[in-house]
Amino acid sequence: MKFTIAELKQIIKEEVDVVLAEADDGAEIMAAIEDVPPAAIKIANKVKDEIKSLAEPSGLDPLVLAQAVSALLVAD
């Protein structure tokens, strides 16, 4: 398949636009993370520790249990 210079420039422009849009999303997410109040971080750490302690006796992977808890919390 052959591309003209104009087509190639358009493809590159579209790809650059996608990368820049993703970078904007990343910056937005990082800003949100930085705005998390210290109390929320403290609560999250306590929940994380509790999940680890609950997963240990059952042999469950704490990450899998955390994902299951997360899914249950956001379910209607």
C-alpha positions in Angstrom: 0.0 0.0 0.0 1.4 3.4 -1.0 0.7 6.6 0.8 0.9 10.1 -0.5 2.9 12.7 1.5 -0.4 14.4 2.4 -1.9 11.1 3.7 1.2 10.3 5.6 1.2 13.7 7.3 -2.5 13.3 8.2 -1.8 9.9 9.7 1.1 11.3 11.8 -1.0 14.2 12.9 -3.8 11.9 14.0 -1.4 9.7 16.0 0.2 12.8 17.6 -3.3 14.0 18.6 -4.1 10.6 20.2 -0.8 10.7 22.2 -1.4 14.2 23.3 -5.0 13.5 24.4 -3.7 10.5 26.4 -1.1 12.7 28.0 -3.8 15.2 29.0 -5.8 12.3 30.6 -2.7 11.2 32.5 -2.1 14.7 33.8 -5.7 15.0 34.9 -5.5 11.7 36.7 -2.2 12.6 38.4 -3.8 16.0 39.5 -6.7 14.1 41.0 -4.4 11.7 42.8 -2.4 14.7 44.2 -5.6 16.2 45.5 -6.5 13.2 47.6 -6.8 14.4 51.2 -4.4 12.8 53.7 -7.4 11.3 55.5 -8.5 9.4 52.4 -4.9 8.0 52.0 -5.0 6.9 55.7 -8.3 5.1 55.2 -7.1 3.5 51.9 -4.0 2.2 53.7 -6.1 0.7 56.5 -8.4 -1.0 54.0 -5.3 -2.3 52.2 -3.9 -3.8 55.4 -7.3 -5.3 56.3 -7.5 -7.0 52.9 -4.1 -8.4 53.3 -4.9 -9.8 56.7 -8.2 -11.3 55.4 -6.5 -12.8 52.3 -3.6 -14.5 54.2 -5.5 -17.3 56.0 -7.5 -18.2 52.9 -4.5 -18.2 50.6 -6.2 -15.7 48.3 -4.0 -13.2 46.4 -4.6 -9.9 48.2 -4.8 -8.1 44.8 -7.6 -10.4 43.6 -9.5 -9.9 46.9 -9.0 -6.1 46.6 -10.4 -6.2 43.1 -13.4 -8.2 44.2 -14.1 -5.8 47.1 -13.8 -2.9 44.7 -16.2 -4.5 42.3 -18.7 -5.1 45.1 -18.4 -1.5 46.3 -19.2 0.0 43.0 -22.0 -2.5 42.1 -25.6 -1.3 42.4 
